[in-house]
Structures are given as structure tokens and as C-alpha cells.
């Protein structure tokens, strides 16, 4: 199993609720509609002074992840930037579950 982790820091605290609502009602459903993600989880980082969330998307194999990256990721990432310009910081990591 491949785990694609996206860590997002909301740089403007007043936007946290709006952004989180958008993630739950628009962005994550759009990701799931690709049919490539088998499951996901969301975590909020504690013990820090920032509003940081970690989204982990589970892909059954590397081929599914690569299809997501090539066919869907650019559009979905741009959608986030269009809706929340200069208001989020994101980093991405890829893991293989052992």
C-alpha cells in the first residue's frame, strides 16, 4: 500500500473553519471521485502554535498513485490554490506501508 501524505498549515487562523469545511465537502470528495484512493485519514497536529493538518491518502499500489499524480493532482492542487491563494503552506511525502 502507498501512503500519500499532505501536510497543510493554515497561515490565516480566521480561515481555518472555512478551509476545513471546503476540504470535507469539496476537495476530499473530488479526490475520492477519482476512484484511485482506497481510504484516507485526517489528523490535526497538537502541541504546536500553528494550525497544521495531515491528510493521508491510501493507494492500493504505486500505479494508482502515479495515475492520480498524472491525471488528477495538477487540477486538484490548482483548485486549492484558486480557493485559498497565499493562505496555506503544504508539503507532500510518499510512503510505502511495510
Residue frames as a rotation matrix with the C-alpha (Angstrom) as fourth column:
UNK 1
0.586 0.811 0.000 0.00
0.811 -0.586 0.000 0.00
0.000 0.000 -1.000 0.00
UNK 2
-0.503 -0.684 0.528 1.18
0.694 -0.684 -0.226 3.51
0.515 0.253 0.819 -0.85
UNK 3
0.353 0.549 -0.758 0.52
0.875 -0.480 0.060 6.39
-0.331 -0.684 -0.650 1.55
UNK 4
-0.300 -0.336 0.893 0.50
0.642 -0.763 -0.071 9.91
0.705 0.552 0.445 0.14
UNK 5
0.100 0.242 -0.965 0.73
0.957 -0.289 0.027 12.41
-0.273 -0.926 -0.261 2.97
UNK 6
-0.109 -0.049 0.993 -0.13
0.474 -0.881 0.008 16.07
0.874 0.471 0.119 2.52
UNK 7
-0.182 -0.026 -0.983 0.65
0.953 -0.250 -0.170 18.33
-0.241 -0.968 0.071 5.47
UNK 8
-0.022 0.314 0.949 -1.10
0.560 -0.782 0.272 21.69
0.828 0.538 -0.159 5.37
UNK 9
-0.551 -0.124 -0.825 -0.60
0.768 -0.462 -0.444 24.69
-0.326 -0.878 0.350 7.61
UNK 10
0.457 0.747 0.482 -3.32
0.809 -0.574 0.123 27.33
0.369 0.334 -0.867 7.56
UNK 11
-0.557 -0.829 0.050 -1.45
0.755 -0.530 -0.386 30.64
0.346 -0.178 0.921 7.70
UNK 12
-0.699 0.421 0.578 -4.51
-0.442 -0.890 0.114 32.76
0.562 -0.176 0.808 8.48
UNK 13
-0.977 0.212 -0.011 -6.32
0.143 0.619 -0.772 31.42
-0.157 -0.756 -0.635 11.57
UNK 14
-0.372 0.899 -0.233 -9.64
-0.536 -0.413 -0.737 33.09
-0.758 -0.149 0.635 10.69
UNK 15
-0.084 0.304 -0.949 -9.81
-0.976 0.168 0.140 30.87
0.202 0.938 0.282 7.58
UNK 16
-0.886 -0.398 0.240 -9.45
-0.446 0.872 -0.201 27.55
-0.129 -0.285 -0.950 9.39
UNK 17
-0.321 0.840 0.438 -13.16
-0.054 0.446 -0.893 26.78
-0.946 -0.310 -0.097 9.66
UNK 18
0.517 0.507 -0.690 -13.94
-0.664 -0.270 -0.697 27.81
-0.540 0.818 0.197 6.07
UNK 19
-0.212 -0.710 -0.672 -10.98
-0.951 0.308 -0.026 25.84
0.226 0.634 -0.740 4.69
UNK 20
-0.884 -0.122 0.452 -11.75
-0.298 0.891 -0.342 22.73
-0.361 -0.437 -0.824 6.72
UNK 21
0.104 0.984 0.146 -15.39
-0.193 0.164 -0.967 22.83
-0.976 0.073 0.207 5.57
UNK 22
0.467 0.004 -0.884 -14.22
-0.870 -0.175 -0.460 23.14
-0.156 0.985 -0.078 1.95
UNK 23
-0.639 -0.755 -0.149 -11.82
-0.765 0.643 0.019 20.21
0.082 0.126 -0.989 2.40
UNK 24
-0.735 0.369 0.569 -14.59
-0.072 0.791 -0.607 17.99
-0.674 -0.487 -0.555 3.80
UNK 25
0.217 0.974 0.064 -17.33
0.055 0.053 -0.997 18.96
-0.975 0.220 -0.042 1.36
UNK 26
0.825 0.069 -0.561 -15.44
-0.515 -0.320 -0.795 19.67
-0.235 0.945 -0.228 -1.89
UNK 27
0.081 -0.926 -0.368 -11.79
-0.988 -0.025 -0.155 18.70
0.135 0.376 -0.917 -2.05
UNK 28
-0.653 -0.345 0.674 -11.78
-0.520 0.851 -0.068 15.27
-0.550 -0.395 -0.736 -0.39
UNK 29
0.341 0.801 0.492 -14.95
-0.014 0.527 -0.849 14.17
-0.940 0.283 0.191 -2.27
UNK 30
0.750 -0.129 -0.648 -13.25
-0.657 -0.261 -0.708 15.25
-0.078 0.957 -0.280 -5.51
UNK 31
-0.367 -0.929 0.034 -10.20
-0.929 0.369 0.036 13.16
-0.045 -0.018 -0.999 -4.61
UNK 32
-0.443 0.251 0.861 -12.37
-0.235 0.894 -0.381 10.13
-0.865 -0.371 -0.337 -3.85
UNK 33
0.639 0.745 -0.191 -14.23
-0.334 0.044 -0.942 10.53
-0.693 0.665 0.277 -7.15
UNK 34
-0.026 -0.716 -0.697 -11.00
-0.999 -0.001 0.039 9.66
-0.029 0.698 -0.716 -8.97
UNK 35
0.887 0.432 -0.166 -11.58
-0.430 0.901 0.047 6.06
0.170 0.030 0.985 -7.89
UNK 36
0.262 -0.891 -0.371 -7.87
-0.088 0.361 -0.928 5.66
0.961 0.276 0.017 -7.19
UNK 37
-0.587 -0.438 0.682 -7.81
-0.659 -0.232 -0.716 6.25
0.471 -0.869 -0.152 -3.42
UNK 38
-0.357 0.432 -0.828 -8.88
0.318 0.890 0.328 3.31
0.878 -0.146 -0.455 -1.26
UNK 39
0.583 0.525 -0.620 -9.18
0.782 -0.157 0.603 5.28
0.219 -0.837 -0.502 2.00
UNK 40
-0.144 -0.620 0.771 -7.86
0.150 -0.784 -0.602 8.32
0.978 0.029 0.206 3.84
UNK 41
0.339 0.274 -0.900 -7.43
0.937 -0.016 0.348 9.79
0.081 -0.962 -0.262 7.28
UNK 42
0.269 -0.166 0.949 -7.10
0.081 -0.978 -0.194 13.31
0.960 0.129 -0.250 8.64
UNK 43
0.208 -0.282 -0.937 -5.10
0.971 0.172 0.164 14.34
0.115 -0.944 0.310 11.66
UNK 44
0.783 -0.036 0.621 -4.58
-0.053 -0.999 0.010 17.69
0.620 -0.040 -0.783 13.38
UNK 45
-0.157 -0.942 -0.297 -1.14
0.511 0.180 -0.841 18.36
0.845 -0.284 0.453 14.80
UNK 46
0.900 0.414 -0.133 -1.20
0.296 -0.358 0.886 19.16
0.319 -0.837 -0.445 18.51
UNK 47
0.575 -0.657 -0.487 1.40
0.599 -0.068 0.798 20.81
-0.558 -0.751 0.355 20.72
UNK 48
-0.564 -0.705 0.429 2.38
0.825 -0.459 0.330 23.47
-0.036 0.540 0.841 18.20
UNK 49
-0.405 0.366 -0.838 1.41
0.173 -0.869 -0.463 27.08
-0.898 -0.333 0.288 17.70
UNK 50
-0.809 0.110 -0.577 0.32
-0.575 -0.347 0.741 26.57
-0.119 0.931 0.344 14.10
UNK 51
0.283 0.923 0.261 -2.89
-0.621 0.383 -0.684 25.23
-0.731 0.031 0.681 12.57
UNK 52
-0.522 -0.615 -0.591 -1.45
-0.853 0.374 0.365 22.15
-0.004 0.694 -0.720 10.91
UNK 53
0.528 0.728 0.438 -3.31
-0.604 0.684 -0.409 19.19
-0.597 -0.049 0.801 9.47
UNK 54
-0.711 -0.700 -0.057 -2.05
-0.576 0.535 0.618 15.97
-0.402 0.472 -0.784 7.94
UNK 55
0.521 0.837 -0.168 -4.11
-0.756 0.361 -0.547 14.23
-0.397 0.412 0.820 5.26
UNK 56
-0.643 -0.703 0.302 -3.03
-0.488 0.681 0.546 10.70
-0.590 0.203 -0.781 4.40
UNK 57
0.419 0.731 -0.538 -4.45
-0.885 0.196 -0.423 9.19
-0.204 0.653 0.729 1.24
UNK 58
-0.190 -0.421 0.887 -4.12
-0.310 0.883 0.353 5.43
-0.931 -0.208 -0.299 0.81
UNK 59
0.234 0.159 -0.959 -3.48
-0.971 0.079 -0.224 3.99
0.040 0.984 0.173 -2.65
UNK 60
0.907 0.177 0.381 -3.55
-0.239 0.964 0.120 0.24
-0.346 -0.200 0.917 -3.26
UNK 61
0.387 -0.810 0.441 -0.33
0.828 0.515 0.221 0.37
-0.406 0.279 0.870 -5.31
UNK 62
-0.405 -0.679 -0.612 2.22
0.287 -0.730 0.620 2.68
-0.868 0.075 0.491 -6.88
UNK 63
-0.794 0.155 0.588 0.49
0.593 -0.010 0.805 2.52
0.131 0.988 -0.084 -10.26
UNK 64
0.281 0.959 -0.038 -2.70
0.922 -0.259 0.287 4.00
0.265 -0.116 -0.957 -8.76
UNK 65
0.333 -0.248 -0.910 -0.73
0.504 -0.769 0.394 6.80
-0.797 -0.590 -0.131 -7.12
UNK 66
-0.727 -0.686 -0.022 1.10
0.316 -0.364 0.876 7.58
-0.609 0.630 0.482 -10.38
UNK 67
-0.421 0.678 0.602 -2.22
0.814 -0.011 0.581 7.71
0.401 0.735 -0.547 -12.25
UNK 68
0.575 0.599 -0.558 -3.52
0.797 -0.564 0.215 10.15
-0.186 -0.568 -0.802 -9.64
UNK 69
-0.042 -0.697 -0.716 -0.40
0.358 -0.679 0.641 12.35
-0.933 -0.229 0.278 -9.93
UNK 70
-0.881 -0.381 0.280 -0.55
0.362 -0.162 0.918 12.45
-0.304 0.910 0.281 -13.73
UNK 71
-0.544 0.738 0.398 -4.29
0.632 0.049 0.773 12.69
0.551 0.673 -0.494 -14.34
UNK 72
0.445 0.888 -0.119 -5.75
0.683 -0.250 0.687 14.50
0.580 -0.387 -0.717 -11.33
UNK 73
0.100 -0.438 -0.893 -3.22
0.947 -0.233 0.221 16.14
-0.305 -0.868 0.392 -8.99
UNK 74
-0.849 -0.480 0.222 -2.46
0.524 -0.819 0.232 19.26
0.071 0.314 0.947 -11.06
UNK 75
-0.296 0.833 0.468 -6.15
0.137 -0.448 0.883 20.19
0.945 0.325 0.019 -11.36
UNK 76
0.568 0.565 -0.599 -6.94
0.625 0.177 0.760 19.46
0.536 -0.806 -0.253 -7.70
UNK 77
-0.182 -0.709 -0.681 -3.90
0.942 -0.324 0.086 21.33
-0.282 -0.626 0.727 -6.41
UNK 78
-0.864 -0.099 0.494 -4.74
0.324 -0.861 0.393 24.31
0.386 0.499 0.776 -8.61
UNK 79
0.134 0.987 0.093 -8.30
0.340 -0.134 0.931 24.27
0.931 -0.093 -0.353 -7.28
UNK 80
0.418 -0.067 -0.906 -6.92
0.908 0.007 0.419 24.60
-0.022 -0.998 0.064 -3.75
UNK 81
-0.639 -0.741 -0.208 -4.64
0.718 -0.671 0.184 27.48
-0.276 -0.032 0.961 -4.78
UNK 82
-0.616 0.480 0.625 -7.53
0.272 -0.615 0.740 29.23
0.740 0.626 0.248 -6.53
UNK 83
0.431 0.889 -0.155 -9.76
0.399 -0.034 0.916 28.97
0.809 -0.457 -0.370 -3.46
UNK 84
0.910 -0.174 -0.376 -7.12
0.332 -0.234 0.914 29.79
-0.247 -0.957 -0.155 -0.84
UNK 85
0.539 -0.737 0.408 -4.38
0.385 -0.216 -0.897 31.85
0.750 0.640 0.167 -2.51
UNK 86
-0.327 -0.842 0.430 -1.36
-0.092 -0.424 -0.901 32.53
0.941 -0.334 0.061 -0.28
UNK 87
0.223 0.506 0.833 -3.27
-0.888 -0.247 0.387 31.24
0.401 -0.827 0.394 2.76
UNK 88
0.953 0.069 0.295 -1.87
-0.183 0.907 0.379 27.73
-0.241 -0.416 0.877 3.07
UNK 89
-0.104 -0.965 -0.241 1.53
-0.995 0.100 0.030 26.07
-0.005 0.243 -0.970 3.18
UNK 90
0.870 0.456 0.186 1.68
-0.448 0.890 -0.088 22.49
-0.206 -0.007 0.979 2.03
UNK 91
-0.376 -0.916 -0.140 4.28
-0.913 0.341 0.223 19.75
-0.156 0.212 -0.965 1.90
UNK 92
0.727 0.624 -0.287 3.90
-0.680 0.713 -0.170 16.29
0.098 0.318 0.943 0.44
UNK 93
-0.453 -0.834 0.315 5.55
-0.843 0.516 0.154 12.94
-0.291 -0.195 -0.937 1.18
UNK 94
0.427 0.521 -0.739 5.15
-0.741 0.670 0.044 9.47
0.519 0.529 0.672 -0.22
UNK 95
-0.330 -0.471 0.818 5.46
-0.862 0.503 -0.058 6.30
-0.384 -0.724 -0.573 1.83
UNK 96
-0.160 0.299 -0.941 5.22
-0.434 0.834 0.339 2.60
0.886 0.463 -0.003 1.25
UNK 97
0.458 0.389 0.799 3.46
-0.889 0.202 0.411 0.72
-0.002 -0.899 0.439 4.05
UNK 98
-0.454 -0.739 -0.498 5.70
-0.668 0.652 -0.359 -2.13
0.589 0.170 -0.790 5.15
